């Protein structure tokens, strides 16, 4: 089986998974560029959960869009080399 890489993505996860994902990240998997967590216990207040998920997803998108833009700027077309 081929090794899966997450180096070009951002992960948005429940704060309950902070320890697990941090531990896994130290071992090299997932190798996500960014991991964003919501606050623990938001399943009790769904409106706040929704608000934080939207914020974390927007932040994740902006970080990955920046990375994609940087990568595209770093690669010049062959005609410019």
Secondary structure, 3 states (H helix, E strand, C coil): CCCCCCCCCEEEECHHHHHHHHHHHHCCCCCCCEEEECCCCHHHCHHHHHHHHHHHHHHHHHHHHHHHHHHHHHCCCHHHC
